[in-house]
Amino acid sequence: MAEELLIAVSEFETRVAKLAGGAVQEIHLTRAAGYSLTGNIYLGKVERIIQGMQAAFVNVGLERPGFLHVRDIEGPRLIQGDSSDERPDIRDLLHEGQQLMVQIAKDPISGKGARLTTQLAIASRYMVLMPFTDHIGISHRIEDEAERERLKSLIDEVRQVHGTGMGFIARTAADCVARDAIELDVQVLTRIWDRVLEKKANVICPAIVYEELPLHIRVVRDLTDPDVETIRIDHADTYARVRRFVDEFIPEFSERVTLYQDERTLFQRYGVEDEIARALDKRVSLKCGGHLVIEQTEAMITIDVNTGGFLGSKNLEETVYRANLEAAGVIPRQLRLRNLGGIIVVDFIDMEDEEHQRQVLRALEKASEADSARIRIEGFSSLGLVQMSRKRTRESLVQQVCEPCSHCGGAGFVKTPETTCLEVFRAIVEDAGKRCDHPDRDYLIRSTSEVVDRLLDEDAEQMQRLSARIGREITIQIEPSCHPGDFDIVLL
């Protein structure tokens, strides 16, 4: 399927969309003051060790200390010669005040500090350098055994020629790539690591010693593959930078990089703006007439599949099967589009036929193959649920462009006028019982127009009874600044 990369740049933000067959598959964006930190390497200082969590908080110069778990401390474990599966105690590896190089594995999300690792990795077009190990790895997406062996032998040979014992992983893009390209990547990564070590020796801790490439270069490096036919960029300076990078590292794509100069904005021309708007909605319509409901919570993502207006043409089981089958093909794309990660629970419509369940599961796995993020899919549970996990390295699209509602605090609900009126009555009764020493002072209720209307209409009789009960006059006033569910009671 033909793919395109669209890069839209302004002084405020950079946005990238990957299209396949004309449909948006992925969206990456970064604001001028909010670039992703994933991949950056810092010289940090251990501030605090939490033995009960087997973790440490490391100051890397950011707003909050980063979180480093013992299982992410690979270098020191190997240095100690511990080859067992059992992890050592974190206090045997780190001490407070210690300086060490760490890499950001996950951006700070929702008030949490960045997730850190000492398993440093620096990526290029075809290779990933792992300076603290001598391992040679091959991307699991390269399935041909002969090609895997060729790459292993080639990387080992190139390492010997250049006298480096560091570890390397061949990325998916290295499939069938010639020796010259592999050798060039090894040389470039080795020089980058030398500069990192040089910078480390000359900075004051905490400090950054390696910064990942900017978004527009990184996505070109990571997302271009033989299926990408065009890379469209709407900003002349960015186009020139991307073209220089492509000419040097991916020359076969040089003619595919084009400068977009149409009057309509790039994202409007290809419908990306509309797709972003739809990706912020929790409801996703299916072609068959059914729909998905995607809810993002603190702990997990839940996806509910509904038949909606899809009635089918045969029997109930066939109708449910067809709706589930389409949903299975749509869900992985929605996860990529919205960049949803962590634990994902899918509630498909109940199916009695086990073969239908297997077919839906296979469709879900097939649609997930295009995702570069690591995905794990479990089978149907006894409750008819499918549990998935998707690696999360950055905030979701909603977290990047939205904030919790100031009215409901992110709950998605506000109190009804009836509920607010009942709370008003309880508050007045409670306050009147405490103020028996001022029986001549009356009450003023200030709230939204909806609450005031109800107090004057449906609850007017209750208001009169309450006034008689406490022996005080109660007046009402609309307060435009009140949010739904808010009210204020003033003693006059």
Secondary structure as GFF3:
##gff-version 3
##sequence-region A 1 492
A	DSSP	beta_strand	3	9	.	.	.	ID=ss1
A	DSSP	beta_strand	13	20	.	.	.	ID=ss2
A	DSSP	beta_strand	23	31	.	.	.	ID=ss3
A	DSSP	beta_strand	41	50	.	.	.	ID=ss4
A	DSSP	three_ten_helix	51	53	.	.	.	ID=ss5
A	DSSP	beta_strand	55	59	.	.	.	ID=ss6
A	DSSP	beta_strand	66	69	.	.	.	ID=ss7
A	DSSP	three_ten_helix	70	72	.	.	.	ID=ss8
A	DSSP	alpha_helix	74	79	.	.	.	ID=ss9
A	DSSP	three_ten_helix	90	92	.	.	.	ID=ss10
A	DSSP	beta_strand	99	106	.	.	.	ID=ss11
A	DSSP	beta_strand	115	117	.	.	.	ID=ss12
A	DSSP	beta_strand	122	123	.	.	.	ID=ss13
A	DSSP	beta_strand	127	130	.	.	.	ID=ss14
A	DSSP	beta_strand	136	138	.	.	.	ID=ss15
A	DSSP	alpha_helix	145	162	.	.	.	ID=ss16
A	DSSP	beta_strand	167	170	.	.	.	ID=ss17
A	DSSP	three_ten_helix	172	174	.	.	.	ID=ss18
A	DSSP	alpha_helix	179	200	.	.	.	ID=ss19
A	DSSP	beta_strand	207	210	.	.	.	ID=ss20
A	DSSP	alpha_helix	215	223	.	.	.	ID=ss21
A	DSSP	beta_strand	228	233	.	.	.	ID=ss22
A	DSSP	alpha_helix	236	249	.	.	.	ID=ss23
A	DSSP	three_ten_helix	251	256	.	.	.	ID=ss24
A	DSSP	beta_strand	257	259	.	.	.	ID=ss25
A	DSSP	alpha_helix	266	269	.	.	.	ID=ss26
A	DSSP	alpha_helix	272	279	.	.	.	ID=ss27
A	DSSP	beta_strand	283	285	.	.	.	ID=ss28
A	DSSP	beta_strand	291	296	.	.	.	ID=ss29
A	DSSP	beta_strand	300	306	.	.	.	ID=ss30
A	DSSP	alpha_helix	316	338	.	.	.	ID=ss31
A	DSSP	beta_strand	342	347	.	.	.	ID=ss32
A	DSSP	alpha_helix	354	368	.	.	.	ID=ss33
A	DSSP	beta_strand	375	380	.	.	.	ID=ss34
A	DSSP	beta_strand	385	390	.	.	.	ID=ss35
A	DSSP	alpha_helix	397	401	.	.	.	ID=ss36
A	DSSP	alpha_helix	417	434	.	.	.	ID=ss37
A	DSSP	beta_strand	443	447	.	.	.	ID=ss38
A	DSSP	alpha_helix	449	456	.	.	.	ID=ss39
A	DSSP	alpha_helix	460	470	.	.	.	ID=ss40
A	DSSP	beta_strand	474	478	.	.	.	ID=ss41
A	DSSP	beta_strand	487	491	.	.	.	ID=ss42
###
